[in-house]
């Protein structure tokens, strides 16, 4: 089968290529990819090229397909997998295999599998690790967002706390505790707010910070203080550009500090502020992976010794986290649509990835079988003055609180120009 795919050829060298997939054999499953959301991790892979831990050293000679947050339909199943999969099933994928210690992952390591392609052959490692997951919903982009949501869920599960006289770690955020999400109104931070409010282990206090009033206002309009209260959570949004921001954040806890702090920006002052606001037995999660291998920040070691403060770092979720994300979305407990601020076609992937840090907003959602420039949802109204496609998408999104949604997706897929 011939398919279009965006492949990495080297450092900052991505190309939209046309490739031929191998014939489906007995150990293969072939899929049609409908949607893929762009991750900052793909930009980091583009920056590092063959130096990236998951990108092969010989990528210049043997390019691999990028993109790992994808969802679609199964179109062919080899004989050895017909007991588990069938043609027509929808799927989502957990790219982090954890299979026999391998670093291989779809979207980084494979010549014939990645989210930025129209069709892919699923690697045997993915199948053996049970990472090709059933997805029983008619809205594809939720399936794409299940992967980033699983990263958030994994972060919450990786938090831990202790009891005096015991060396046993009690895993998860402190139920009914005090929680701060720093620099957290980007796409992943929004997902974390959603999960914190609707998981089965909620904090009693949730403080969300950023330094951009417009981004904070958007978050507050989606996850309102009033709705949080209904969930039993006292929610505050704080712009930390203020003087004495750290002291103010501690004041919100009544002076005790926070049980759980998650840092969403690899910025030295933000990491140090996260440390400064920890309370007794407080756990700091350094969520945002830096590109600088020498990134360092100060940490209060006095508090480590006497106040039992500690730090963890997470990179991705596991398959159970992914299943939890899918389940909560199917049950209507999570709506990650707030993460999405732009849509585009497969033709937009190269420029989007290579310029990702410069493009404001949240998740960039790609539909792989259409030709569409990357367009912000906020710009639909203007684009609609000359293009009836965007006029209708604008109408639909405004009817859904300005968010991307299943109705808009169906309209786009039925009416957009094919690539």
ROKOLKE-485316 format. One record per residue (C-alpha): residue number from 1; residue in one letter; z, x, y. Coordinates in steps of 0.2 Angstrom, whole numbers, plus 5000, padded with zeros to 4 digits. Each point is the difference from the previous one (the first is absolute). Example, Ala and Ser with C-alpha at 12.3 -4.5 7.8 and 13.67 -1.06 7.14 Angstrom:
BEGIN
<atom n="1" res="a" w="5039" u="5062" v="4978"/>
<atom n="2" res="s" w="4997" u="5006" v="5017"/>
***
This chain:
BEGIN
<atom n="1" res="x" w="5000" u="5000" v="5000"/>
<atom n="2" res="x" w="4996" u="5006" v="5018"/>
<atom n="3" res="x" w="5013" u="4998" v="5013"/>
<atom n="4" res="x" w="5004" u="5005" v="5017"/>
<atom n="5" res="x" w="5016" u="5010" v="5002"/>
<atom n="6" res="x" w="5008" u="5010" v="5014"/>
<atom n="7" res="x" w="5004" u="5018" v="4992"/>
<atom n="8" res="x" w="5009" u="5015" v="5006"/>
<atom n="9" res="x" w="4990" u="5016" v="5000"/>
<atom n="10" res="x" w="5012" u="5011" v="5009"/>
<atom n="11" res="x" w="5012" u="5001" v="5015"/>
<atom n="12" res="x" w="4996" u="4986" v="5012"/>
<atom n="13" res="x" w="4983" u="4998" v="4990"/>
<atom n="14" res="x" w="4999" u="4982" v="4995"/>
<atom n="15" res="x" w="4983" u="4992" v="4996"/>
<atom n="16" res="x" w="4994" u="4983" v="4995"/>
<atom n="17" res="x" w="4990" u="5004" v="4984"/>
<atom n="18" res="x" w="4990" u="4991" v="4987"/>
<atom n="19" res="x" w="5005" u="5005" v="4982"/>
<atom n="20" res="x" w="4997" u="4994" v="4983"/>
<atom n="21" res="x" w="5015" u="4995" v="4989"/>
<atom n="22" res="x" w="5000" u="5005" v="4981"/>
<atom n="23" res="x" w="4997" u="4986" v="4988"/>
<atom n="24" res="x" w="5015" u="4991" v="4994"/>
<atom n="25" res="x" w="5007" u="5007" v="4984"/>
<atom n="26" res="x" w="5013" u="4993" v="4988"/>
<atom n="27" res="x" w="5014" u="5008" v="5011"/>
<atom n="28" res="x" w="4994" u="4994" v="5017"/>
<atom n="29" res="x" w="5003" u="4986" v="5011"/>
<atom n="30" res="x" w="4988" u="4997" v="5015"/>
<atom n="31" res="x" w="5005" u="4991" v="5016"/>
<atom n="32" res="x" w="4992" u="4992" v="5015"/>
<atom n="33" res="x" w="5010" u="5005" v="5015"/>
<atom n="34" res="x" w="5001" u="4987" v="5013"/>
<atom n="35" res="x" w="5013" u="5007" v="5013"/>
<atom n="36" res="x" w="5009" u="5016" v="5003"/>
<atom n="37" res="x" w="5012" u="5004" v="5014"/>
<atom n="38" res="x" w="5000" u="5017" v="5008"/>
<atom n="39" res="x" w="5015" u="5011" v="4998"/>
<atom n="40" res="x" w="5006" u="5014" v="5011"/>
<atom n="41" res="x" w="5001" u="5010" v="4983"/>
<atom n="42" res="x" w="4981" u="4999" v="4999"/>
<atom n="43" res="x" w="4999" u="5008" v="5017"/>
<atom n="44" res="x" w="5012" u="5014" v="4994"/>
<atom n="45" res="x" w="4989" u="5003" v="4985"/>
<atom n="46" res="x" w="4985" u="5001" v="5012"/>
<atom n="47" res="x" w="5009" u="5013" v="5010"/>
<atom n="48" res="x" w="5005" u="5010" v="4986"/>
<atom n="49" res="x" w="4985" u="4998" v="4989"/>
<atom n="50" res="x" w="5002" u="5011" v="4984"/>
<atom n="51" res="x" w="5016" u="5006" v="5005"/>
<atom n="52" res="x" w="5008" u="4983" v="4998"/>
<atom n="53" res="x" w="5011" u="4999" v="4984"/>
<atom n="54" res="x" w="4990" u="4985" v="4993"/>
<atom n="55" res="x" w="4982" u="5005" v="5006"/>
<atom n="56" res="x" w="4991" u="5012" v="4988"/>
<atom n="57" res="x" w="4997" u="5018" v="5006"/>
<atom n="58" res="x" w="4982" u="4999" v="4996"/>
<atom n="59" res="x" w="4997" u="4984" v="5010"/>
<atom n="60" res="x" w="4986" u="5008" v="5010"/>
<atom n="61" res="x" w="4990" u="5001" v="4984"/>
<atom n="62" res="x" w="5007" u="4984" v="4992"/>
<atom n="63" res="x" w="5004" u="4988" v="5013"/>
<atom n="64" res="x" w="5013" u="4986" v="4997"/>
<atom n="65" res="x" w="5002" u="4982" v="5006"/>
<atom n="66" res="x" w="5013" u="4996" v="5013"/>
<atom n="67" res="x" w="5011" u="4985" v="5003"/>
<atom n="68" res="x" w="5014" u="4994" v="4989"/>
<atom n="69" res="x" w="5005" u="4983" v="5006"/>
<atom n="70" res="x" w="4988" u="4989" v="4992"/>
<atom n="71" res="x" w="4997" u="4983" v="4992"/>
<atom n="72" res="x" w="4986" u="4991" v="4991"/>
<atom n="73" res="x" w="4992" u="4993" v="4984"/>
<atom n="74" res="x" w="4998" u="5008" v="4983"/>
<atom n="75" res="x" w="4982" u="5000" v="4995"/>
<atom n="76" res="x" w="4999" u="5009" v="4984"/>
<atom n="77" res="x" w="5013" u="5004" v="4986"/>
<atom n="78" res="x" w="4998" u="5013" v="4986"/>
<atom n="79" res="x" w="5003" u="4995" v="4982"/>
<atom n="80" res="x" w="5017" u="5009" v="5000"/>
<atom n="81" res="x" w="5007" u="4990" v="5015"/>
<atom n="82" res="x" w="4994" u="4983" v="4996"/>
<atom n="83" res="x" w="5017" u="4995" v="4993"/>
<atom n="84" res="x" w="5007" u="5002" v="5018"/>
<atom n="85" res="x" w="4986" u="4997" v="5013"/>
<atom n="86" res="x" w="4986" u="4988" v="5001"/>
<atom n="87" res="x" w="4985" u="4999" v="5011"/>
<atom n="88" res="x" w="5004" u="4989" v="5015"/>
<atom n="89" res="x" w="5018" u="5005" v="5002"/>
<atom n="90" res="x" w="5006" u="5005" v="5017"/>
<atom n="91" res="x" w="5010" u="5016" v="5001"/>
<atom n="92" res="x" w="5010" u="5011" v="5012"/>
<atom n="93" res="x" w="5004" u="5018" v="4996"/>
<atom n="94" res="x" w="5015" u="5012" v="5001"/>
<atom n="95" res="x" w="4992" u="5017" v="5003"/>
<atom n="96" res="x" w="5016" u="5010" v="4997"/>
<atom n="97" res="x" w="4998" u="5002" v="4981"/>
<atom n="98" res="x" w="5015" u="5011" v="4996"/>
<atom n="99" res="x" w="4991" u="5003" v="4984"/>
<atom n="100" res="x" w="5006" u="5016" v="4991"/>
<atom n="101" res="x" w="5004" u="5008" v="5016"/>
<atom n="102" res="x" w="4982" u="4999" v="5006"/>
<atom n="103" res="x" w="4996" u="5000" v="5019"/>
<atom n="104" res="x" w="4983" u="4992" v="4997"/>
<atom n="105" res="x" w="4998" u="4983" v="5010"/>
<atom n="106" res="x" w="4986" u="4988" v="5004"/>
<atom n="107" res="x" w="4995" u="5003" v="5018"/>
<atom n="108" res="x" w="5002" u="5018" v="4999"/>
<atom n="109" res="x" w="4996" u="5008" v="4983"/>
<atom n="110" res="x" w="4986" u="4991" v="4992"/>
<atom n="111" res="x" w="4981" u="5000" v="5002"/>
<atom n="112" res="x" w="4998" u="4983" v="4994"/>
<atom n="113" res="x" w="5015" u="4990" v="5006"/>
<atom n="114" res="x" w="5006" u="4997" v="5017"/>
<atom n="115" res="x" w="5004" u="4986" v="5012"/>
<atom n="116" res="x" w="4985" u="5004" v="5012"/>
<atom n="117" res="x" w="4987" u="4995" v="4988"/>
<atom n="118" res="x" w="4991" u="4984" v="4995"/>
<atom n="119" res="x" w="5003" u="5003" v="4981"/>
<atom n="120" res="x" w="5011" u="5012" v="4991"/>
<atom n="121" res="x" w="5004" u="5005" v="4982"/>
<atom n="122" res="x" w="5018" u="5000" v="4997"/>
<atom n="123" res="x" w="5007" u="5017" v="4994"/>
<atom n="124" res="x" w="5008" u="5000" v="4982"/>
<atom n="125" res="x" w="5016" u="5007" v="5008"/>
<atom n="126" res="x" w="5002" u="4984" v="5010"/>
<atom n="127" res="x" w="4997" u="4989" v="4985"/>
<atom n="128" res="x" w="5012" u="5010" v="4989"/>
<atom n="129" res="x" w="5014" u="5000" v="5014"/>
<atom n="130" res="x" w="4997" u="4981" v="5001"/>
<atom n="131" res="x" w="4996" u="5001" v="5019"/>
<atom n="132" res="x" w="4985" u="4988" v="5000"/>
<atom n="133" res="x" w="5010" u="4985" v="5004"/>
<atom n="134" res="x" w="4996" u="4981" v="4999"/>
<atom n="135" res="x" w="4998" u="4992" v="5017"/>
<atom n="136" res="x" w="5000" u="4981" v="4999"/>
<atom n="137" res="x" w="4995" u="4995" v="5018"/>
<atom n="138" res="x" w="4984" u="4995" v="5008"/>
<atom n="139" res="x" w="5004" u="5011" v="5016"/>
<atom n="140" res="x" w="4995" u="5017" v="4997"/>
<atom n="141" res="x" w="5007" u="5009" v="5015"/>
<atom n="142" res="x" w="5018" u="4996" v="4994"/>
<atom n="143" res="x" w="4996" u="5010" v="4984"/>
<atom n="144" res="x" w="4995" u="5015" v="5010"/>
<atom n="145" res="x" w="5016" u="4999" v="5010"/>
<atom n="146" res="x" w="5010" u="4999" v="4984"/>
<atom n="147" res="x" w="4999" u="5019" v="4999"/>
<atom n="148" res="x" w="5007" u="5004" v="5017"/>
<atom n="149" res="x" w="5013" u="4986" v="4998"/>
<atom n="150" res="x" w="5005" u="5009" v="4983"/>
<atom n="151" res="x" w="5003" u="5016" v="5010"/>
<atom n="152" res="x" w="5012" u="4990" v="5011"/>
<atom n="153" res="x" w="5009" u="4992" v="4986"/>
<atom n="154" res="x" w="5002" u="5017" v="4991"/>
<atom n="155" res="x" w="5008" u="5007" v="5016"/>
<atom n="156" res="x" w="5013" u="4986" v="5000"/>
<atom n="157" res="x" w="5003" u="5002" v="4982"/>
<atom n="158" res="x" w="5002" u="5019" v="5002"/>
<atom n="159" res="x" w="5014" u="4998" v="5012"/>
<atom n="160" res="x" w="5017" u="5004" v="4993"/>
<atom n="161" res="x" w="5019" u="4999" v="5003"/>
<atom n="162" res="x" w="5015" u="5007" v="4992"/>
<atom n="163" res="x" w="5018" u="4995" v="4997"/>
<atom n="164" res="x" w="5015" u="5011" v="5002"/>
<atom n="165" res="x" w="5005" u="5009" v="4984"/>
<atom n="166" res="x" w="4984" u="4997" v="4992"/>
<atom n="167" res="x" w="4984" u="5010" v="4998"/>
<atom n="168" res="x" w="4989" u="4984" v="4996"/>
<atom n="169" res="x" w="4987" u="4996" v="5012"/>
<atom n="170" res="x" w="4998" u="4981" v="5004"/>
<atom n="171" res="x" w="4982" u="4998" v="5003"/>
<atom n="172" res="x" w="4992" u="4989" v="5013"/>
<atom n="173" res="x" w="5005" u="4996" v="5018"/>
<atom n="174" res="x" w="5017" u="4994" v="5003"/>
<atom n="175" res="x" w="5000" u="4981" v="4998"/>
<atom n="176" res="x" w="5007" u="4992" v="5016"/>
<atom n="177" res="x" w="5001" u="5017" v="5008"/>
<atom n="178" res="x" w="4993" u="5007" v="5017"/>
<atom n="179" res="x" w="4982" u="5006" v="5000"/>
<atom n="180" res="x" w="4989" u="5009" v="5013"/>
<atom n="181" res="x" w="4981" u="5002" v="4999"/>
<atom n="182" res="x" w="4995" u="5013" v="5012"/>
<atom n="183" res="x" w="4982" u="5001" v="5007"/>
<atom n="184" res="x" w="4996" u="4985" v="4989"/>
<atom n="185" res="x" w="4988" u="4988" v="5009"/>
<atom n="186" res="x" w="4985" u="5009" v="4992"/>
<atom n="187" res="x" w="4992" u="4992" v="4985"/>
<atom n="188" res="x" w="5013" u="5007" v="4987"/>
<atom n="189" res="x" w="5014" u="4996" v="5012"/>
<atom n="190" res="x" w="4995" u="4982" v="5001"/>
<atom n="191" res="x" w="4999" u="4999" v="4981"/>
<atom n="192" res="x" w="5018" u="5007" v="5000"/>
<atom n="193" res="x" w="5006" u="4987" v="5012"/>
<atom n="194" res="x" w="4992" u="4987" v="4989"/>
<atom n="195" res="x" w="5008" u="5007" v="4984"/>
<atom n="196" res="x" w="5017" u="5002" v="5008"/>
<atom n="197" res="x" w="5001" u="4982" v="5005"/>
<atom n="198" res="x" w="4994" u="4993" v="4984"/>
<atom n="199" res="x" w="5005" u="5011" v="4986"/>
<atom n="200" res="x" w="5015" u="4996" v="4989"/>
<atom n="201" res="x" w="5011" u="5014" v="5007"/>
<atom n="202" res="x" w="5000" u="4996" v="5019"/>
<atom n="203" res="x" w="5009" u="5009" v="5013"/>
<atom n="204" res="x" w="5011" u="4990" v="5012"/>
<atom n="205" res="x" w="4994" u="5010" v="5015"/>
<atom n="206" res="x" w="4982" u="5006" v="5002"/>
<atom n="207" res="x" w="4996" u="5011" v="5015"/>
<atom n="208" res="x" w="4981" u="5004" v="5003"/>
<atom n="209" res="x" w="4995" u="5013" v="5013"/>
<atom n="210" res="x" w="4984" u="5007" v="5008"/>
<atom n="211" res="x" w="4995" u="5007" v="5017"/>
<atom n="212" res="x" w="4986" u="4988" v="5003"/>
<atom n="213" res="x" w="5005" u="4983" v="5008"/>
<atom n="214" res="x" w="4983" u="4991" v="4995"/>
<atom n="215" res="x" w="5002" u="5005" v="4982"/>
<atom n="216" res="x" w="5019" u="4995" v="5000"/>
<atom n="217" res="x" w="4995" u="4983" v="5008"/>
<atom n="218" res="x" w="4986" u="4997" v="4986"/>
<atom n="219" res="x" w="5013" u="5004" v="4987"/>
<atom n="220" res="x" w="5013" u="4988" v="5008"/>
<atom n="221" res="x" w="4987" u="4986" v="5001"/>
<atom n="222" res="x" w="4996" u="5002" v="4981"/>
<atom n="223" res="x" w="5018" u="5003" v="4993"/>
<atom n="224" res="x" w="5010" u="4991" v="5013"/>
<atom n="225" res="x" w="5019" u="5001" v="5003"/>
<atom n="226" res="x" w="5002" u="4982" v="4996"/>
<atom n="227" res="x" w="4991" u="5001" v="4983"/>
<atom n="228" res="x" w="5010" u="5015" v="4996"/>
<atom n="229" res="x" w="5016" u="4991" v="5003"/>
<atom n="230" res="x" w="4994" u="4987" v="4988"/>
<atom n="231" res="x" w="5000" u="5014" v="4987"/>
<atom n="232" res="x" w="5017" u="5005" v="5004"/>
<atom n="233" res="x" w="4995" u="5015" v="5010"/>
<atom n="234" res="x" w="5004" u="5005" v="5018"/>
<atom n="235" res="x" w="4984" u="5008" v="5006"/>
<atom n="236" res="x" w="4998" u="5011" v="5016"/>
<atom n="237" res="x" w="4985" u="5008" v="5007"/>
<atom n="238" res="x" w="5003" u="5015" v="5011"/>
<atom n="239" res="x" w="4989" u="5011" v="5010"/>
<atom n="240" res="x" w="5008" u="5017" v="4999"/>
<atom n="241" res="x" w="4992" u="5007" v="5016"/>
<atom n="242" res="x" w="5016" u="4995" v="5008"/>
<atom n="243" res="x" w="5014" u="5012" v="5005"/>
<atom n="244" res="x" w="5013" u="5003" v="4987"/>
<atom n="245" res="x" w="4990" u="4991" v="4987"/>
<atom n="246" res="x" w="5010" u="5008" v="4986"/>
<atom n="247" res="x" w="5016" u="4994" v="5007"/>
<atom n="248" res="x" w="4993" u="4982" v="5002"/>
<atom n="249" res="x" w="4994" u="5000" v="4982"/>
<atom n="250" res="x" w="5018" u="5005" v="4994"/>
<atom n="251" res="x" w="5007" u="4986" v="5011"/>
<atom n="252" res="x" w="4990" u="4987" v="4992"/>
<atom n="253" res="x" w="5010" u="5004" v="4984"/>
<atom n="254" res="x" w="5017" u="4998" v="5008"/>
<atom n="255" res="x" w="5001" u="5019" v="5000"/>
<atom n="256" res="x" w="5000" u="5003" v="4981"/>
<atom n="257" res="x" w="4982" u="5006" v="4999"/>
<atom n="258" res="x" w="4987" u="4994" v="4987"/>
<atom n="259" res="x" w="5000" u="4999" v="4981"/>
<atom n="260" res="x" w="4982" u="5002" v="4998"/>
<atom n="261" res="x" w="4987" u="5008" v="5012"/>
<atom n="262" res="x" w="4982" u="5002" v="4997"/>
<atom n="263" res="x" w="4989" u="5011" v="5011"/>
<atom n="264" res="x" w="4982" u="4995" v="5002"/>
<atom n="265" res="x" w="4994" u="5015" v="5011"/>
<atom n="266" res="x" w="5000" u="5019" v="4995"/>
<atom n="267" res="x" w="5006" u="5004" v="5018"/>
<atom n="268" res="x" w="5015" u="5012" v="5002"/>
<atom n="269" res="x" w="5009" u="4989" v="5013"/>
<atom n="270" res="x" w="4998" u="4985" v="4990"/>
<atom n="271" res="x" w="5007" u="5008" v="4984"/>
<atom n="272" res="x" w="5014" u="5007" v="5009"/>
<atom n="273" res="x" w="5004" u="4983" v="5008"/>
<atom n="274" res="x" w="5000" u="4993" v="4982"/>
<atom n="275" res="x" w="5013" u="5013" v="4995"/>
<atom n="276" res="x" w="5011" u="4997" v="5015"/>
<atom n="277" res="x" w="5001" u="4981" v="4997"/>
<atom n="278" res="x" w="5005" u="5001" v="4982"/>
<atom n="279" res="x" w="5017" u="4993" v="4995"/>
<atom n="280" res="x" w="5012" u="5005" v="4986"/>
<atom n="281" res="x" w="4990" u="5002" v="4984"/>
<atom n="282" res="x" w="4985" u="4996" v="5010"/>
<atom n="283" res="x" w="4983" u="5003" v="4992"/>
<atom n="284" res="x" w="4985" u="5007" v="5010"/>
<atom n="285" res="x" w="4983" u="4997" v="4993"/>
<atom n="286" res="x" w="4986" u="5011" v="5007"/>
<atom n="287" res="x" w="4985" u="4989" v="4996"/>
<atom n="288" res="x" w="4986" u="5007" v="5011"/>
<atom n="289" res="x" w="4992" u="5015" v="4992"/>
<atom n="290" res="x" w="4996" u="5014" v="5012"/>
<atom n="291" res="x" w="4984" u="5010" v="4999"/>
<atom n="292" res="x" w="5009" u="5016" v="5006"/>
<atom n="293" res="x" w="5007" u="5008" v="4984"/>
<atom n="294" res="x" w="5013" u="5009" v="5012"/>
<atom n="295" res="x" w="5007" u="4984" v="5008"/>
<atom n="296" res="x" w="5019" u="5002" v="5003"/>
<atom n="297" res="x" w="5013" u="4990" v="5009"/>
<atom n="298" res="x" w="5019" u="5003" v="5003"/>
<atom n="299" res="x" w="5012" u="4991" v="4988"/>
<atom n="300" res="x" w="5019" u="4998" v="5003"/>
<atom n="301" res="x" w="5007" u="5010" v="4985"/>
<atom n="302" res="x" w="5018" u="4996" v="5005"/>
<atom n="303" res="x" w="4996" u="4982" v="4997"/>
<atom n="304" res="x" w="4992" u="5004" v="4983"/>
<atom n="305" res="x" w="5017" u="5008" v="4995"/>
<atom n="306" res="x" w="5012" u="4988" v="5008"/>
<atom n="307" res="x" w="4991" u="4983" v="5002"/>
<atom n="308" res="x" w="4989" u="5001" v="4984"/>
<atom n="309" res="x" w="4984" u="4998" v="5010"/>
<atom n="310" res="x" w="4985" u="5004" v="4990"/>
<atom n="311" res="x" w="4981" u="5000" v="5001"/>
<atom n="312" res="x" w="4986" u="4994" v="4988"/>
<atom n="313" res="x" w="4981" u="5001" v="5002"/>
<atom n="314" res="x" w="4987" u="4988" v="4991"/>
<atom n="315" res="x" w="4982" u="5002" v="4998"/>
<atom n="316" res="x" w="4992" u="4984" v="4993"/>
<atom n="317" res="x" w="5007" u="4987" v="4988"/>
<atom n="318" res="x" w="4999" u="4998" v="4982"/>
<atom n="319" res="x" w="4992" u="4987" v="4989"/>
<atom n="320" res="x" w="5016" u="4989" v="5000"/>
<atom n="321" res="x" w="5000" u="5000" v="5019"/>
<atom n="322" res="x" w="4982" u="4995" v="5000"/>
<atom n="323" res="x" w="5003" u="4986" v="4988"/>
<atom n="324" res="x" w="5015" u="4994" v="5011"/>
<atom n="325" res="x" w="4988" u="5001" v="5015"/>
<atom n="326" res="x" w="4987" u="4989" v="4992"/>
<atom n="327" res="x" w="5013" u="4988" v="4993"/>
<atom n="328" res="x" w="5009" u="4998" v="5017"/>
<atom n="329" res="x" w="4983" u="4997" v="5009"/>
<atom n="330" res="x" w="4995" u="4987" v="4986"/>
<atom n="331" res="x" w="5016" u="4991" v="5003"/>
<atom n="332" res="x" w="4998" u="5000" v="5019"/>
<atom n="333" res="x" w="5015" u="5011" v="5003"/>
<atom n="334" res="x" w="4989" u="5014" v="5008"/>
<atom n="335" res="x" w="4986" u="4998" v="5012"/>
<atom n="336" res="x" w="4993" u="5017" v="5004"/>
<atom n="337" res="x" w="4986" u="4994" v="5011"/>
<atom n="338" res="x" w="5010" u="5006" v="5015"/>
<atom n="339" res="x" w="4995" u="5018" v="4994"/>
<atom n="340" res="x" w="4981" u="4997" v="5003"/>
<atom n="341" res="x" w="4993" u="5002" v="5018"/>
<atom n="342" res="x" w="4982" u="5005" v="4996"/>
<atom n="343" res="x" w="4986" u="4995" v="4988"/>
<atom n="344" res="x" w="4984" u="5009" v="4996"/>
<atom n="345" res="x" w="4987" u="5003" v="4987"/>
<atom n="346" res="x" w="4997" u="5015" v="4988"/>
<atom n="347" res="x" w="4989" u="5007" v="5014"/>
<atom n="348" res="x" w="5015" u="5002" v="5011"/>
<atom n="349" res="x" w="5011" u="5010" v="4988"/>
<atom n="350" res="x" w="4994" u="5018" v="5004"/>
<atom n="351" res="x" w="5003" u="4999" v="5019"/>
<atom n="352" res="x" w="5016" u="4989" v="4997"/>
<atom n="353" res="x" w="5008" u="5013" v="4989"/>
<atom n="354" res="x" w="4995" u="5015" v="5010"/>
<atom n="355" res="x" w="5007" u="4993" v="5016"/>
<atom n="356" res="x" w="5014" u="4990" v="4993"/>
<atom n="357" res="x" w="5014" u="5007" v="5010"/>
<atom n="358" res="x" w="4991" u="4996" v="5016"/>
<atom n="359" res="x" w="4997" u="4982" v="4996"/>
<atom n="360" res="x" w="5014" u="4989" v="5006"/>
<atom n="361" res="x" w="5007" u="4986" v="4990"/>
<atom n="362" res="x" w="5005" u="4997" v="4982"/>
<atom n="363" res="x" w="4990" u="5000" v="4984"/>
<atom n="364" res="x" w="4981" u="5001" v="5000"/>
<atom n="365" res="x" w="4994" u="4988" v="4986"/>
<atom n="366" res="x" w="4983" u="5004" v="4993"/>
<atom n="367" res="x" w="4989" u="4988" v="4990"/>
<atom n="368" res="x" w="4988" u="5011" v="4989"/>
<atom n="369" res="x" w="4985" u="4989" v="4998"/>
<atom n="370" res="x" w="4997" u="4996" v="5019"/>
<atom n="371" res="x" w="4993" u="5009" v="5015"/>
<atom n="372" res="x" w="5012" u="4998" v="5014"/>
<atom n="373" res="x" w="5006" u="5011" v="5014"/>
<atom n="374" res="x" w="5019" u="5003" v="5000"/>
<atom n="375" res="x" w="5006" u="4986" v="5012"/>
<atom n="376" res="x" w="5018" u="4996" v="5006"/>
<atom n="377" res="x" w="5005" u="4982" v="4997"/>
<atom n="378" res="x" w="5006" u="5000" v="5018"/>
<atom n="379" res="x" w="4981" u="5003" v="5005"/>
<atom n="380" res="x" w="4993" u="4986" v="4989"/>
<atom n="381" res="x" w="5000" u="4988" v="5015"/>
<atom n="382" res="x" w="4989" u="5012" v="5011"/>
<atom n="383" res="x" w="4989" u="5004" v="4985"/>
<atom n="384" res="x" w="4998" u="4982" v="4997"/>
<atom n="385" res="x" w="4991" u="4997" v="5017"/>
<atom n="386" res="x" w="4984" u="5008" v="4992"/>
<atom n="387" res="x" w="5004" u="4999" v="4982"/>
<atom n="388" res="x" w="5004" u="4983" v="4991"/>
<atom n="389" res="x" w="5007" u="5009" v="4986"/>
<atom n="390" res="x" w="5014" u="5007" v="5011"/>
<atom n="391" res="x" w="5002" u="4984" v="5009"/>
<atom n="392" res="x" w="5004" u="4990" v="4984"/>
<atom n="393" res="x" w="5012" u="5015" v="4994"/>
<atom n="394" res="x" w="5009" u="4999" v="5017"/>
<atom n="395" res="x" w="5002" u="4981" v="4998"/>
<atom n="396" res="x" w="5007" u="5002" v="4982"/>
<atom n="397" res="x" w="5012" u="5014" v="5005"/>
<atom n="398" res="x" w="5007" u="4991" v="5015"/>
<atom n="399" res="x" w="5004" u="4986" v="4989"/>
<atom n="400" res="x" w="5010" u="5012" v="4989"/>
<atom n="401" res="x" w="5011" u="5008" v="5014"/>
<atom n="402" res="x" w="4987" u="5013" v="5004"/>
<atom n="403" res="x" w="5001" u="5007" v="4983"/>
<atom n="404" res="x" w="4987" u="5004" v="4987"/>
<atom n="405" res="x" w="5000" u="4987" v="4986"/>
<atom n="406" res="x" w="4992" u="4994" v="4984"/>
<atom n="407" res="x" w="4990" u="4987" v="5009"/>
<atom n="408" res="x" w="4992" u="5013" v="5011"/>
<atom n="409" res="x" w="4997" u="5012" v="4985"/>
<atom n="410" res="x" w="4990" u="4986" v="4991"/>
<atom n="411" res="x" w="4990" u="4996" v="5016"/>
<atom n="412" res="x" w="4996" u="5019" v="5002"/>
<atom n="413" res="x" w="4995" u="5003" v="4982"/>
<atom n="414" res="x" w="4989" u="4984" v="5001"/>
<atom n="415" res="x" w="4991" u="5004" v="5016"/>
<atom n="416" res="x" w="5001" u="5019" v="5004"/>
<atom n="417" res="x" w="4984" u="5011" v="4999"/>
<atom n="418" res="x" w="4999" u="5009" v="4983"/>
<atom n="419" res="x" w="5000" u="5019" v="5001"/>
***
